[in-house]
Amino acid sequence: MSSETPESPLQPTLGERAIDTATDVSRTITEVSDGLRAAADRLSDAIASSRRPGGALATVSAVTREAPLASLFVAFLLGVAVARRR
């Protein structure tokens, strides 16, 4: 009697399992990459719309140009407040 058990044709070999795993990882990376690309596009659109006249970034930019030291002070206080919360 032989101690070797013949491989069942229904079970995948080690190479097939490695290929399946690599394919799954490749699909996952592609999905994550597509999601990040879509998020970056939405963020770019939001920034572009905020930079239009009357938008939040346009207002902050104008205030910073007019009073740079005051803006720096406000940014510093905001940074201290955020750092203290942690």
N, C-alpha and C positions, 0 to 999 in steps of 0.2 A: 504494500500500500504506500502510495506517495504522500509525503507531508506537504507538498505544494498544492495550493488550491488554485484551480484555474480561474482567471479573471472572468467575471460575468460581463457579457457584452453590454449590459445595461448601465454599468458603472463607468463613469468617465475616468480616463487615465490622468496621471499627474500633469502631463502636458496640456491636456484639454482643460483641466481645472484652472491651470495657470493662465491660459489664454482667455477663459471666461472671466476670470478675476481682472485681468488687464483690460478687457473690453468694458467691464462694469466701471472700473476706475476711470477709464477714458470718457465714458458717457457722463459720469458724475462731474468730472473736471469741466467738460464742455457745458453742462447745465449750470454749474457755478459761474463759469466764465461769462456765459450769456446773461445770467442774473446780475453780475457785477457791471457788465457793460450797460445793461438797461438802467441800473441804478445811477451810474455815472452820467448817462444821458439825461435822466430826469433832474439830477443835481445841476448839471450844466444849464439846462433850460430854466431852472428856478433862479440860478444866479444871474443869468442873462435878463430875465424878466425883472429881477430886483434892481438891476443896474439902470433900468430905464428911468427917465425923469419922474420923480415922485415916489420911486421905490425906496425900500429901506436902505439898501447899499448906496444908492445915490445920495440919500440924505446924510448918512454917516460919512461918506466921502467928502461931501461939501462942508460939514461941520469940522471934520479933521483938517481940511485945508484952511479954514478960517481960524481955528483955535487949536493948534497942534499940542501945546502943553496941557491944556485942559483935557483934551482927548486922551493924552498919555496918562494923565492922573486918573481919569475915569477907568481906563483899561487896567491900570495897576490895582485900583480898588476892587474891580470886578475879579481880577486874578486872585487877590488875597481872599475875597469872600468865597470863591470856589475852592481854593486850597484849604481853607479852614473847615469846610464842610466835610472834607475827607479825613 
